[in-house]
Amino acid sequence: MNVQHFEKGIRYTDKELLFVARKLGKLATYCRTMKDASSSIRLEAERRQTEKDRDQVKVMITVTLPKKVLRAESRRADIVDAVDRCIEKMEPQIKRYKEKHSGRERARKMRKLRLSEAA
């Protein structure tokens, strides 16, 4: 899997960098399909001058999977909070993708079809 990281106007402390790496690693372990060579995670972080202090850091995470692109974006005052919020947004998307492409969804539909035919 390919992990790309882009930053604009942000310098990470060692603690923040470790936190971001740990969160991205957790995201990568959700789905076996994500470990495919064609899959990738792209993290973009930028600091912008805004009127609101709580919107200064913008983080975008894009996960490219076979037949699907998942994306989450967050604006927060701190890089740790922004990454954490993006991961929270990304988890349900990945779980839906995994459920749809793992065969569970098809098995559930077939079970439902058999039950309706039997009745």
C-alpha positions as CSV (number, residue, x, y, z in Angstrom):
1,M,0.0,0.0,0.0
2,N,1.2,3.5,-0.8
3,V,0.9,6.2,1.8
4,Q,1.5,9.8,0.7
5,H,1.8,12.7,3.1
6,F,1.8,16.4,2.0
7,E,2.0,19.4,4.3
8,K,1.9,23.1,3.7
9,G,2.8,25.6,6.4
10,I,2.8,23.0,9.1
11,R,5.7,21.6,11.2
12,Y,5.0,18.5,13.2
13,T,6.4,17.8,16.6
14,D,7.7,14.3,17.2
15,K,4.6,13.5,19.2
16,E,2.2,14.8,16.5
17,L,4.1,12.9,13.8
18,L,3.9,9.6,15.8
19,F,0.2,10.2,16.4
20,V,-0.5,10.8,12.7
21,A,1.5,7.7,11.7
22,R,-0.4,5.6,14.3
23,K,-3.8,6.8,13.1
24,L,-3.0,6.1,9.5
25,G,-1.7,2.7,10.4
26,K,-4.9,2.0,12.2
27,L,-6.9,3.1,9.1
28,A,-4.8,0.8,6.9
29,T,-5.6,-2.3,9.0
30,Y,-9.4,-2.0,8.6
31,C,-9.6,-3.8,5.3
32,R,-7.4,-6.5,3.7
33,T,-8.2,-5.0,0.3
34,M,-6.5,-1.8,1.3
35,K,-3.2,-3.7,1.5
36,D,-3.5,-4.2,-2.3
37,A,-0.7,-2.6,-4.3
38,S,-3.2,-0.4,-6.2
39,S,-4.6,1.0,-2.9
40,S,-3.3,4.3,-1.4
41,I,-3.8,6.7,1.4
42,R,-3.1,10.4,0.9
43,L,-3.0,12.8,3.8
44,E,-2.8,16.6,3.0
45,A,-2.4,19.1,5.9
46,E,-2.2,22.8,5.6
47,R,-2.2,25.8,7.9
48,R,-4.2,28.8,6.7
49,Q,-4.8,32.3,8.1
50,T,-8.5,32.5,8.8
51,E,-10.7,34.8,10.8
52,K,-11.7,31.9,13.1
53,D,-8.8,30.4,15.1
54,R,-10.5,27.1,15.2
55,D,-10.4,26.6,11.4
56,Q,-6.7,27.3,10.8
57,V,-5.6,23.7,10.2
58,K,-7.2,21.8,7.3
59,V,-6.7,18.1,6.9
60,M,-7.9,16.0,4.0
61,I,-7.5,12.2,3.8
62,T,-8.2,10.4,0.6
63,V,-8.2,6.6,0.4
64,T,-8.1,5.1,-3.1
65,L,-9.4,1.5,-3.2
66,P,-10.2,-0.8,-6.1
67,K,-13.4,0.7,-7.7
68,K,-13.8,3.4,-5.0
69,V,-12.3,6.6,-3.7
70,L,-13.1,7.6,-0.1
71,R,-12.5,11.1,1.3
72,A,-12.8,13.0,4.5
73,E,-11.9,16.6,5.4
74,S,-11.7,18.5,8.6
75,R,-10.9,22.0,9.8
76,R,-9.7,22.4,13.4
77,A,-7.3,24.5,15.5
78,D,-4.9,21.6,16.1
79,I,-3.4,19.0,13.7
80,V,-4.1,16.2,16.2
81,D,-7.8,17.1,16.4
82,A,-8.2,17.5,12.7
83,V,-6.6,14.1,11.9
84,D,-8.7,12.5,14.6
85,R,-11.9,13.9,13.2
86,C,-11.0,12.8,9.7
87,I,-10.3,9.2,10.9
88,E,-13.7,9.3,12.7
89,K,-15.4,10.2,9.4
90,M,-13.4,7.7,7.4
91,E,-14.1,4.6,9.6
92,P,-17.8,4.2,8.6
93,Q,-17.0,4.7,4.9
94,I,-14.3,1.9,5.1
95,K,-16.6,-0.4,7.0
96,R,-19.4,0.0,4.4
97,Y,-16.9,-0.6,1.6
98,K,-15.5,-3.7,3.3
99,E,-19.0,-5.0,3.9
100,K,-20.1,-4.4,0.3
101,H,-17.0,-6.0,-1.2
102,S,-16.2,-8.8,1.2
103,G,-19.1,-11.0,0.2
104,R,-21.2,-10.6,3.3
105,E,-23.6,-8.3,1.5
106,R,-24.1,-10.8,-1.3
107,A,-24.6,-13.6,1.2
108,R,-27.2,-11.6,3.1
109,K,-29.1,-10.8,-0.1
110,M,-29.1,-14.5,-1.2
111,R,-30.4,-15.5,2.3
112,K,-33.1,-13.0,2.0
113,L,-34.0,-14.2,-1.5
114,R,-34.2,-17.8,-0.4
115,L,-36.4,-16.9,2.6
116,S,-38.8,-15.0,0.3
117,E,-39.0,-17.9,-2.2
118,A,-39.7,-20.4,0.6
119,A,-42.6,-18.3,1.9
